[in-house]
Amino acid sequence: MENTPERRISQHNALINARFSFVPLQMRLFVALLSRIDFDDVDFKEHLVPLDELIFDRRGGSAYEQVDEMCKGLTSFTLYIEELEEKTRKRGRKPNYTYIPLMAEAGYRADLGGVVASFNPKITPYLLQLRESGNFTMADMQEVLKLKSPQSVRIYWLLKEYSGFGRRTISVDDLRFVLGIEEHEYPRFSNFKARILDKAQSEIGETDIPFTYELEREGKTVARIKFLFQQLAASATKKTLPRAAEWADALAEIGVSQRSITTIANQLESGEYDVGYISFVLRIVEGQFRKGKIKKPAGAIYKALAEKYLLEDYRAETKPKPIVKKEVIKLIEKESIVAYKMSEVRKMYDNPGPYAQRQKRADTFEEHLQQIYLKDGFNVENREGEEWLVKSS
């Protein structure tokens, strides 16, 4: 059983628009299972989800009973979902809908301290091998975890699907249908607005896709909701992107065109900069966007990458600097000491800049240390639990 969450989660767009309604505990288990799917998986695995991921406050004896009851409910839970074309996994022009059970199993295991669960193989086309369909949406796990309400999570994904457009108009009836809100619930629109829309706006406002909305009326009745939003650079706060293969997906989500991504790929391949520079640009542009200095993050990101005008700032930030520790201040009066953090040296080896690429690179980090540092008189020292390369002269 696997139990290590991945950082990015994905769903087929047909699943995003399916009709279902979770209670918070069910939604947390659903998201936890999504996070354990690898993009290359061909079938569903059985996963252990620790209780701490599902219940944040376990004071009181009812927590375990809640989880057990939740598992019981999920085993009979069904999705009302659009059928996909069998070979292409694409959505048909004239959609047909069907009911599919969500789970193959879900049960609380006291001996393991969590829930053992797996998805029903019938929903494989909606969660696995999604590249084949070309009709899916990705999200950052940490952004989804900011949301507490199941309805907010569903609306978040509905907006994510349209992140490249910056707007999505949904009829009130269609939104109620997707969220599984029956006609007798919130019969007055003012209640629906307060309990669903405004709550979602407040929660999603803390994520990478904050939104505003406009109400479109037919006579005195609110008929449609126009969501207006701007995709923020969710990956920008990471010092490096999770894997080099994901940088294109991250840029595409923000709205960078495929043609621009191809240009960036060519620059990477020719060694004009490394993947770390992309992450650096995302972080800088996100900060500018949040301060209102720019209106179109995708354009600003591409310009910074293509023209490389932030490249010197990136090199200055990532260049290892000689650091003098407090415990050797007295020694400096007698001799000159140069010290580098081992972690910074490793970072430079793993992410060489274009200038470093002109030189022959050692096959392993250990060989690199020997050729560049140890051979030149540096020694490895442990200071406050951290390794340093130190040279005295």
C-alpha positions in Angstrom: 0.0 0.0 0.0 1.3 3.4 -0.9 0.8 6.4 1.4 3.0 9.2 0.2 1.0 12.1 -1.4 2.1 13.7 -4.6 2.0 17.5 -4.9 -0.2 17.8 -8.0 -3.5 16.2 -8.5 -5.6 15.7 -11.7 -9.1 14.9 -12.8 -10.8 14.4 -16.2 -13.0 17.4 -16.9 -16.0 15.1 -17.1 -15.5 14.2 -13.4 -15.1 17.9 -12.5 -18.6 18.5 -14.0 -20.2 15.3 -12.7 -23.1 15.5 -10.2 -22.1 14.5 -6.7 -22.2 15.9 -3.2 -19.7 15.1 -0.4 -19.7 15.9 3.3 -16.4 17.4 4.5 -14.9 14.1 5.7 -15.7 12.3 2.4 -14.2 15.2 0.5 -11.0 15.0 2.5 -10.7 11.2 1.8 -11.4 11.8 -1.9 -8.6 14.5 -2.2 -6.2 12.3 -0.2 -6.7 9.5 -2.6 -6.3 11.8 -5.6 -2.9 12.9 -4.2 -1.7 9.3 -4.1 -2.3 8.7 -7.9 0.8 8.9 -10.0 0.4 10.4 -13.5 1.7 7.2 -15.1 -0.4 4.7 -13.1 -2.4 2.3 -15.2 -4.6 0.9 -12.5 -5.8 1.9 -9.0 -3.8 0.9 -5.9 -5.0 0.2 -2.4 -4.0 3.2 -0.2 -3.7 3.8 3.5 -4.8 7.3 4.5 -3.7 8.1 8.1 -6.5 9.4 10.4 -4.6 12.7 10.9 -5.2 13.6 7.2 -8.9 13.2 7.7 -9.7 14.5 11.2 -7.7 17.4 12.5 -9.1 17.4 16.0 -9.5 13.9 17.4 -10.6 15.0 20.9 -13.6 13.0 21.9 -14.5 9.4 21.2 -16.8 10.1 18.2 -14.0 10.7 15.6 -13.5 7.0 14.9 -17.2 6.4 14.7 -17.5 9.3 12.2 -14.7 7.8 10.0 -16.3 4.4 10.1 -19.7 5.8 9.2 -18.1 7.8 6.4 -16.5 4.7 4.9 -19.9 2.9 5.1 -21.5 5.7 3.1 -18.8 5.9 0.5 -19.0 2.3 -0.4 -22.5 3.0 -1.8 -21.7 6.4 -3.2 -22.4 6.9 -6.9 -21.4 9.6 -9.5 -23.8 10.8 -12.2 -21.2 11.3 -14.9 -20.8 11.8 -18.6 -19.8 8.7 -20.5 -16.5 8.9 -22.5 -15.7 7.5 -25.9 -14.1 4.1 -25.2 -10.9 4.5 -27.2 -10.1 8.2 -27.1 -11.6 9.0 -23.6 -13.0 12.1 -25.1 -16.4 13.6 -24.3 -19.0 13.0 -27.0 -20.8 15.7 -28.9 -24.1 14.4 -27.7 -23.3 13.4 -24.1 -24.8 10.4 -22.4 -24.8 10.1 -18.7 -24.5 7.1 -16.4 -24.2 6.2 -12.7 -20.9 4.8 -11.5 -20.0 3.7 -8.0 -17.0 5.7 -6.7 -15.2 3.3 -4.5 -14.1 -0.3 -4.7 -13.5 -0.4 -0.9 -13.2 1.9 2.1 -12.8 0.8 5.6 -11.3 2.1 8.9 -8.4 0.0 10.2 -7.7 0.6 13.8 -4.6 -1.6 13.7 -3.1 0.6 10.9 -4.4 3.9 12.3 -6.2 5.0 9.2 -8.6 4.3 6.3 -7.7 1.7 3.7 -9.4 2.5 0.4 -9.3 2.2 -3.4 -11.3 3.7 -6.3 -13.6 1.6 -8.4 -11.9 0.5 -11.6 -15.0 1.7 -13.5 -13.8 5.3 -13.0 -10.3 4.6 -14.4 -10.8 6.8 -17.6 -11.6 9.8 -15.3 -8.5 9.6 -13.2 -5.7 7.5 -14.8 -3.7 8.0 -18.0 -5.2 11.4 -18.5 -2.7 12.5 -21.1 -4.5 10.2 -23.6 -7.7 12.3 -23.3 -6.1 15.7 -23.4 -9.1 16.8 -21.5 -8.1 17.1 -17.9 -7.3 19.7 -15.3 -4.4 19.8 -12.8 -4.2 21.5 -9.4 -1.7 22.0 -6.7 -2.5 19.8 -3.7 -1.6 22.6 -1.2 -4.1 25.0 -2.8 -6.9 22.4 -2.6 -6.1 21.7 1.1 -6.8 25.4 1.9 -10.5 24.8 1.2 -12.8 23.5 4.0 -16.2 23.4 2.3 -16.9 20.5 -0.2 -18.8 23.0 -2.3 -15.8 25.3 -2.4 -13.6 22.5 -3.6 -16.1 21.7 -6.4 -16.3 25.3 -7.5 -12.5 25.6 -7.3 -12.2 22.8 -9.8 -14.9 24.2 -12.1 -12.9 27.5 -12.3 -9.6 25.7 -12.7 -10.9 24.0 -15.8 -11.4 27.4 -17.3 -8.3 29.0 -15.9 -6.9 29.8 -19.3 -10.0 31.9 -20.2 -10.4 33.9 -16.9 -14.1 33.5 -16.8 -16.9 30.9 -16.7 -20.6 31.5 -16.8 -22.9 28.8 -15.3 -26.6 28.8 -14.9 -27.9 28.6 -11.4 -29.7 25.4 -12.2 -26.6 23.8 -13.6 -24.5 24.8 -10.6 -27.0 23.4 -8.2 -27.1 20.2 -10.3 -23.3 19.7 -10.3 -23.0 20.5 -6.6 -25.9 18.0 -5.8 -28.0 20.7 -4.1 -31.6 19.8 -4.3 -34.4 22.2 -5.1 -35.7 22.3 -1.5 -32.2 23.4 -0.2 -31.7 27.1 -0.2 -35.0 27.8 -2.1 -34.3 31.6 -1.9 -31.3 32.7 -4.0 -30.1 35.0 -1.2 -29.6 32.0 1.0 -27.8 30.1 -1.8 -25.6 33.2 -2.4 -24.6 33.5 1.3 -24.1 29.8 2.1 -22.5 28.7 -1.2 -21.2 31.5 -3.4 -20.0 33.9 -0.8 -18.4 31.2 1.3 -16.6 29.8 -1.8 -15.4 33.2 -2.7 -13.9 33.8 0.7 -12.2 30.4 0.8 -11.0 30.3 -2.8 -9.7 33.9 -2.3 -6.8 32.3 -0.3 -5.9 30.0 -3.2 -4.2 30.5 -6.6 -7.4 31.4 -8.4 -9.4 34.1 -6.5 -12.6 35.2 -8.2 -15.3 37.7 -8.3 -18.7 37.1 -9.8 -21.6 38.9 -11.5 -25.3 37.8 -11.4 -27.2 37.7 -14.7 -30.9 38.1 -14.4 -33.9 37.2 -16.4 -36.6 39.6 -15.2 -36.3 39.5 -11.4 -34.8 36.0 -11.3 -31.1 35.3 -11.1 -30.5 32.9 -14.0 -26.7 32.7 -14.4 -23.5 33.4 -12.5 -20.5 34.8 -14.3 -17.3 33.9 -12.5 -14.3 36.2 -13.2 -10.9 35.1 -12.1 -7.1 35.3 -12.8 -4.8 32.3 -12.5 -1.9 33.1 -10.1 1.4 31.4 -10.3 0.8 28.7 -7.6 4.2 27.1 -8.2 6.1 30.3 -7.7 6.5 29.9 -4.0 8.5 26.7 -4.5 12.3 27.3 -4.8 12.4 24.7 -7.6 9.6 23.0 -9.6 8.8 19.5 -8.4 10.3 17.8 -11.5 11.8 19.2 -14.7 9.0 17.4 -16.7 6.3 19.5 -14.9 7.5 23.0 -15.7 5.5 23.0 -19.0 2.3 22.0 -17.2 2.9 24.7 -14.6 3.3 27.4 -17.3 0.3 26.1 -19.3 -1.9 26.3 -16.3 -1.0 30.0 -15.8 -2.0 30.7 -19.4 1.4 30.6 -21.3 0.7 29.5 -24.9 2.0 26.3 -26.3 4.0 28.2 -28.8 5.7 30.2 -26.1 6.4 27.0 -24.1 8.2 25.6 -27.1 10.4 28.7 -27.2 11.2 28.2 -23.5 12.0 24.5 -24.1 14.5 25.5 -26.8 16.2 27.9 -24.5 16.4 25.3 -21.8 17.8 22.7 -24.2 20.5 25.2 -25.4 21.6 25.9 -21.8 20.6 29.6 -21.7 19.2 28.9 -18.2 18.1 26.0 -16.0 14.7 25.0 -14.7 15.4 26.9 -11.4 15.2 30.2 -13.4 11.6 29.3 -14.4 10.7 28.9 -10.8 12.5 32.1 -9.9 10.5 34.1 -12.5 7.2 32.6 -11.3 7.9 33.7 -7.8 8.9 37.3 -8.8 5.9 37.7 -11.2 3.5 36.3 -8.6 4.7 38.9 -6.1 4.2 41.7 -8.7 0.7 40.5 -9.6 -0.4 40.3 -6.0 0.7 43.9 -5.5 -1.2 45.0 -8.6 1.9 46.0 -10.6 1.0 43.7 -13.6 -2.4 42.6 -15.0 -1.3 39.6 -17.2 1.0 37.2 -15.4 1.4 34.8 -18.4 2.7 37.6 -20.6 5.1 38.9 -18.0 6.4 35.4 -17.3 7.1 34.7 -20.9 8.8 38.1 -21.4 11.1 37.5 -18.4 12.0 34.0 -19.7 12.4 34.8 -23.4 14.3 38.1 -22.8 16.2 36.7 -19.7 16.1 40.1 -18.0 15.9 38.6 -14.5 18.7 36.1 -15.2 21.4 38.0 -13.4 19.2 38.4 -10.3 18.6 34.7 -10.3 22.3 33.9 -10.6 23.1 36.3 -7.8 20.5 34.7 -5.5 21.7 31.1 -6.2 25.4 31.7 -6.1 27.1 30.2 -3.0 28.5 32.9 -0.8 31.4 32.4 1.6 30.0 32.4 5.1 31.9 33.1 8.3 30.4 31.4 11.4 30.4 33.0 14.8 32.4 30.2 16.3 35.4 31.0 14.0 35.5 34.8 14.4 38.4 34.7 16.7 40.4 32.5 14.3 39.9 34.9 11.5 42.2 37.3 13.3 45.0 34.8 12.8 44.1 33.2 9.5 41.8 33.6 6.5 38.9 31.0 6.4 36.6 30.4 3.5 33.4 28.3 4.2 30.6 27.0 2.0 27.4 25.3 3.0 27.4 21.7 1.5 23.7 22.1 0.6 24.5 25.2 -1.5 27.4 23.5 -3.3 25.0 20.5 -4.0 22.4 22.9 -5.4 24.9 24.4 -7.8 26.0 21.0 -8.9 22.4 19.8 -9.5 21.4 23.0 -11.3 24.4 24.3 -13.2 24.1 27.6 -14.9 25.0 28.1 -18.6 28.6 29.1 -17.8 29.1 25.9 -15.8 27.8 23.9 -18.6 30.6 24.9 -20.9 33.0 23.0 -18.6 33.1 19.2 -18.3 30.8 18.2 -15.4 31.8 15.4 -13.0 29.6 12.3 -13.3 28.8 12.3 -9.6 28.6 14.9 -6.9 31.3 13.0 -4.9 33.7 13.3 -7.9 32.7 17.0 -8.2 33.7 17.6 -4.5 37.0 15.9 -5.0 37.9 17.7 -8.2 36.9 21.2 -7.2 37.1 21.4 -3.4 38.8 18.6 -1.6 41.7 18.6 -4.1 42.1 22.4 -3.4 42.5 22.0 0.3 38.9 22.1 1.6 37.8 19.9 4.4 34.3 18.7 5.4 33.2 19.9 8.8 29.9 19.5 10.8 28.7 22.7 12.4 25.4 22.8 14.2 24.2 19.7 12.5 25.0 20.9 9.0 28.0 20.0 6.7 30.3 22.8 5.5 33.3 22.9 3.2 36.0 24.8 5.0 39.5 26.0 3.8 42.1 27.8 5.9 45.0 29.8 4.4 
